[in-house]
Amino acid sequence: MVIFSDVLSASDVADLDDGTTTHGDYASLVALWWLDEGSGNHFADSSGNGLDGTLTGSYSWETACVP
């Protein structure tokens, strides 16, 4: 999951989607959570902004296959 403080153009979104640009290329990046921890109730913010999170309630980690 990614949050930006500005609206991205359609071409920016396409660049992110096809891997030609990385999240580090955007000054407006607020938070980036890969949600790939696999266990526990903590998830780390990979943006460098320290916006880590904690899962509460009922949840389970599942392995996803992302093409």
Beta strands, then each sheet from edge to edge (+ up, - down):
strand 1: 2-4
strand 2: 29-32
strand 3: 42-43
strand 4: 53-54
sheet 1: 1+ 2-
sheet 2: 3+ 4-
end
